């Protein structure tokens, strides 16, 4: 699919420099700042303030008085940060609270005057579409139901093979519900059933995946992650099977105020909403019946920016931009990671247990010199690689990458914590060791210059692995290089062969 960029002056500016987005929601206001959105969808600044602009909105029809005062204070702080940082590229979006409040106009005018920028007040369907576009940014291929739970509304969108086909917005938000004088927790399931039943497209098709967006659901999944001692402490792409999640939700939805006070691991500003978010999720699962429920940290803000910047996202273009960005930010290779990739690629062609995307990333991330001993380097690089800021990596792929980079820095006789190895089968573990050994060997050839990676050739034939060297460079093959070449051949279960060419 060809990448088509919307060509106007504003979007050209957005692509060329730091970019900020402010999201004014019913419960909270958040600002994100990106270094280069086309290269990395992970912000370097991410700050939230719980203002509760939409508190008692159903009853008063107006912005909450103290929430409005606090919101303006927060927004003035955000404005000062942008001014000091000289960031001019800004987008401001707002959702249900500014759509519905009868006194929103003076607040909107004051905010627009402060930033010298118009607020884009999204419709419910625009919210749903932006959330779905945001999830697409964070996953390799989206197929299922996207649900975005905010303070004032719930957005739902069906996505089939990365195409949004249905979308809707419902007046179901955690702040709205907790202050609703009519809908109480005990009759919430019935209220939700009636709302969801009216959306005919929801019940017509079952969904393989349910993607969750929104801070309260992130908090819910974070609680599940820590309670189950899950080793990868990354919420994004954390997936729970339907049946396991149902039991957890039943427990959380029954929590009273005293029980909620004892909840650990998550922000206290989120805990009051946990039972409500659990009940909402249960009812969505009842009608959608997904096999897996997956958390996404990428949603409405990322999707809103993507809609401005791209008409179609070409995965190869985005991936290559991300590689270049990470190679400059995380390692000291810069673009020379390509030489490592080209050198070791021939011995991994057709390896179904370690694909080309992961091989590329291993080369990018494998050159972080921490100035410590080999084993300490290995441990630090493992954790650094595991937490690589690439949203589309699954947890399993993160572990494969981390293991290959771990074995780049230490002998394969060492292992990281055993719980990481349980994510992979034996063939996948062997492949990680092979990639690590190949990178370790390649690095032994490049202590002075990467030019040797261009002139030397590494390939497999029959039951042997060959290293082809120009005769004038044979002195480069030291005992250390020979030792690492033999170690690589053992991991490949092949005989080592060195060929000198004229």
N, C-alpha and C positions, 0 to 999 in steps of 0.2 A: 504494500500500500504506500503510495507516495505521500510524503509530508507536504501539506499545503499550509503555508503561513499566511494569515490575513495581513495583507500588505497595506498598512496605513502608518502615518507618522507616529501615532500613539503606541501602536503595538511594536514598531521598530524600537522605540525608546525602551519599552518594557523588556525587550529581549537583550538589550545591550548593557544594562546596568542593574544595580540593586533594586529590588522591588518589594513593596510593602502592601499588605492587605489588612484592613480592619473589618471585623465582623461584629455588628451590633445585634445581639440576640436578646431574647426575653429574659434569660437568666444571667448571662455573662457577656462581657465584651472582651475580644481577643485581638491582639495584633501579631502578625507574623512578618518577618523580614527575610527575604531570600537573597543570597549572593548572586545567583544566576539560575533562574527558574528552569531554563531549558536544559541545564546541566545537572541540577540537583533539586528535587522537590522537597528536600529536608531543610527547614528554615534554620538560620543561625541565631535568630531572636524569636522567642515565642513566649508571650506574656498574656495572662488572663486575669480579669478582675470580675468577681461575682457582684453584680450591681442590682439584680432583680428588678429591672425596669418593668417587667410584665407582672409583678406581684399583684394579685387581686384584680387583674385586668378584666376578667369575666364579669365581675361585680361592678367595678367603678367605670369601666370603659376608658380609663385614663392611665397615663404613665404613673408609676409609683413615685410619690413625691421625693422621698429620701433616696430612692434608686436613681432618679433623674439627676439629683445634685451630685451623687457619687460618680455617676456615669460621666458627667461633664468634667469632673476633676480628673478622672482616669484619662479621658480623651485629650485633655490639655497636656497631661504628662506624655502621652503618645506623640502629640504634636511637637513637643519640645525635643523628644528623642529623634524624630525625623529631621527636625531643623538642625540640630547639632551634628547629626550624621550626614547631613546634606543629601538626604534621600528624597527625590522629587517624584519618583514613580510610585503612585499610591492609588489603590482602589478601595472604596468603602462600600460594603454591602450591609444590608439590614434585612431582617426577616419578620416573623409574625407580629412582634410587638409594635413596630412602626407601621405595619399595614393596618392594624386594628384600633390602636389608641386614637380617640377623637381629638386629643390635644397634642398630637405628635408634631404638627406643623412648626410651632415655634422652636421645638427641640431640634428638628431637622435643619431649620434655617441657621440656628446657632452653630451646629456642628459643621455645616457646609461653609459657613463664614470662617470658622476656626481653621479649617484645612484648605480653604479655597478649592474645594472639590465637591462635586455632586455625590449624594448618596444614592446608590443603586438599590432601591427597595424591591426585593424579589417577590414575585408571586409565589403561591404555594407550589405550582407545577415547575416554576423555574428553580425553586429550592430543590425539589426532587431530582430534576435533571442535573443540576450542578453537583449534588451529592453523588449521583451515579457516575458522573464524569470524573469526580475526585477518586472514587474507588477504582476506576479503570486505570488511573495513574499509578495506583499502588499495587496492582496485581497483574500477572502475566496475561491471563485471559479471564474475563469476568462473565460468569454465566449463572444467573440466579436472581434473587430478590435483594435489593439494597434498601435498608431501613435506616433512616436518620432520625433519631430522637433528640429533640431540643427542649428548651424550656417551655415554648408555647405551642409547638406543633410536632407532628410525626409525618415525615415524608417517606413514601414508598415508590420504588421504581423497579420494573422488571427489565433485566438486561440479558439479552440472548446473544452469546458470542460477541460480546463487546458492543452491542447495539441496543440503545434504550428503546423499548417498544411500548411500555405503559408507565404512567406516573400519576401520582395523586398526593394530596396533602390533607391531613386530618387534624382537627383541633384537639390533639392529644399531646400535651407536653408535660414534663414532670412538675414544673413550677405551676402551670395552670391547674393540674390535678390536685396538688397538695393544698392549694388554696380554694378549690372549688367547693361552694357551699352545698351543692346538690350531689355531685358524684363523689361518694366516699370509697374508701379502699375496699370495703366489703362488697359493694355492688359494681366495682370497676370491671371485673371480668364480663359481666352481662352487657355493660355499656360498650365495651370494646367489641364484643361479638357482633352487636348490632351495627356498629360503624364499619367493621371489616367486611361484614356480609354484604353491605351495599356496594362494595367494590367487586363487581362480578368477575373481573379478570384475575383476581387473586385466587379464587376457588376453582377456576377452570383448568389450571395447570399446577402440578407439583414442582417444587424447586429443589435442585441438587444442593445449592448453597444459599445461605442467608448471610449477607454481609452487613455488619452492624457499624453504624457511624454515630458519634455523639459521646460527649464526656461522661455521662452517667453509665452508659454501656461499657465504655473503656474502664471505668472504675470497677464495674461488676466483673469484667474479665480479669482485671488485675488481681482482684480478690481471689478468684478461682485459681489463677496461676500460682500465687504464693501459697495458698492453702494446700495445693497439690504438689508443692515442691518441684515445680516444672523448672528444668535447668536453664532454659533460654529465657532470660528476663526481658523479652521483647513482646509488647502487646500486639503490635501490627502483625497480621497473619497468624495470630494465635487462634487455633481452631479446636472446637469441642464437638464431639459427636452428639447427635440429638438426644439420645437416651440419657447420657451422662449429664448433659446440661439441664435436662428437665428436673432431675433430682435436686440439683444445686439450686435451681430457681424456686422450687417448692419450699426449700428451707429458707432462702433469703426473703421470699415474699411474706413469710409468717413472722418476720422479726418485728418486735415492738420497739418503742423508743429507747428503753433501757438496754435492750439487746444490741441496738444499732450503735450505742455509745461504746460498746466493747469491740467493735469492728476495727481490725488493724489494717495496715498497709495502704489505705487510701485516704484521700483528703476528707477532712471532716465536713467540708462544704458539700460533698457528694453523698455522704451517708444517709441523710434523710430521704433521698430519692431512690435508694436501692430497692425497697419493696415495690414501689410503683413501676420502676423500670423492669423489674422481674416479672410482674404480672403482665405488663404490655408485651414483653418478649414471649412469654408463655402463649398468649393468645395469637400472636403472629405465627409462632411455630405450629400451633394447632391447625391453622388454616393453610399454611404454606408447606408444612411437613418436610422441612429440609433435612438432608442427610447430615450436613455439617453446618455449623454456625461459626462464622469467622469475624474477627475484629479488624477494623480498618482505622488507622489514624489519619488517613487521607479522605477528605470529604468535600463539603460545600465550598470551602475557601480555595482549595487546590483545584477543584473542578471549575469554579468561577474564573480563575486565572487561565486555566487551560482552554476554556471556551473563547477567551479573548485572544489568546496567542496562537492557537492551532485550530484548524478546521478538521484535519485528520492527523492522527499521531502515527508516524512510522516507527515501529519498534526498533529497527536497526539504527535509525538516525538518533533516537533518544538514547539508546544503549551506548553507542559510540561516544556521544557527548558526555555521558555519565562516566565512561571509562577515562576519558581525557581529564575530566574534572577531578576524579579521585586520584589518578596517577600524580597529579600536581599537588593535591592537598594532603594526601596520606602517605605517599612514599617519596623517594628521591630519584625515581626513574624518569619522571616526565613521560614523554612519548616513546622512550626507548623500550618500554614494556613490550612493544610490538616486535622487537628483535628477539626477545625471550620467547614470545608466543610462536613466531615463525620457526625458531630453532627447535623447540620441543614438539610442535604440532604433529610432525610426521609419525611419531611413535604412539600418538594417541588418536589417530584417525580411526573412526569406527568404534571407539570406546563408548558403549551405551551407558556406562556407569558414571562417566564424568564428561559431560557434554562440552561443546566448544565455547558456550557462554561462560561456564565455570572455569574453563581453562584460561580464557582471556582474563577473567577477574583474578585468578590465582597469580598470573604474571604481573598484574597491576599491584596486587597487595603483598607480594612476597619480598619486597625489598625495603623493609623498615628496620633500620639499624638503630637499636636502642642503646648501644654502647655498653651492654652487659654481657655476662657469660652466655654461652649457647642455650642452656636450658631456660634461663630467665628470659632470654629473647623469645624463645619458643612460646612460653606461657603468655607473655605480654602480647605478642603478635596474634596468638590464638584469640584472645579476648577482643583485641582491636578489630580483627577480621570478622569475628562473630557479630559485632555491632556495627558493621559497615553501613553507612547511611544510604542504602539502596533499597527502596521500598518494595520492589518487585521480587526480591529474594524470599523464598519460603524458608522456614526454620531449618528444614532438612538441607537445603542448598547452603545456608549459612554455615552449618556444621561441616559440610563437605569442603567448603572453601577454607574454613578455619583449620581443619585437620591438615589439608595440603600445605598451608603456610606454616603450620606448626612443625611438620616434618621437613620443611625446607630449612629450618633452623636447628634441628637436632636429629639424632639418629632415630631410625624407626623402632629401635628397641625400647624407646620411651613412649608413654601414652599419656594423654590428658585424662581428666576424670572420666570414669567408666560410663556415667550416665549419658554422656554425649555420644558414645559409640553405639548405644542402643537404638538411636534413630536410623542407623544404617545397617544394611545387610553386609555379609562378608565381602562380596565382590566390590561393593562401594567403598568399603574400608581399604581394601587392597588398592583400588584405583587412587584413593587419596594418598596412600603411601608412595605409589608410583609417581604421581605428579610432584609430590614433595621431594622425592629423590632426584627427579629430572631437574627441578629448579635448583636444588642443592648442587648438582653437577654443573649446570649452566653457570651458576654464580662462581664456581671455582675457575671457570675459563675467563671470567670477566673482571678479575681483580684489578686490572689496569685499564682495559678498554672493552666496550661491547662490540668492537669491530670484528673480533674473532667469531662472534655468533653469526655474522654475515658470511664469513669465509669458511667456517666449518659446517659440516652437514651431519645430521643425526637421523638415522632411519632404521627400519626393521626389514629383515628379509629372511624367510625361512625361520630357523630356530635361533637366529642371531640378531643382535642389535649392533649397528655399525656406526663408527665415528670416522668420518672422512676429513682428513687434514691436509692442507697444502704443505709440501715438503719443507718450505722455508720457515714454517711455524712449528716444526716438530719439537723444538725446545720448550714450547709452552706446556707440553704434556709432562708435568712433574709427577712425583710419587703421590702427592695429594690429589691431583686431578685423576690419576689412574685409579686410586682407591675409590673415589666417588663414582667413577664410571662403572667400576665393578659392582658397587653397591646398587646402582641403578639397574644394571643387567640382572642382578639377583631378584630385585623386586618385580622385574618384567618376566622372570623365569626364562631368560634368554642368555646365550653365550655372548660375551663382549668381544668385538672385533674392531681393531684400529687399522685404517687404510690411509696410506700416504699417497698423495697425488702430486704430479709435477705442475 
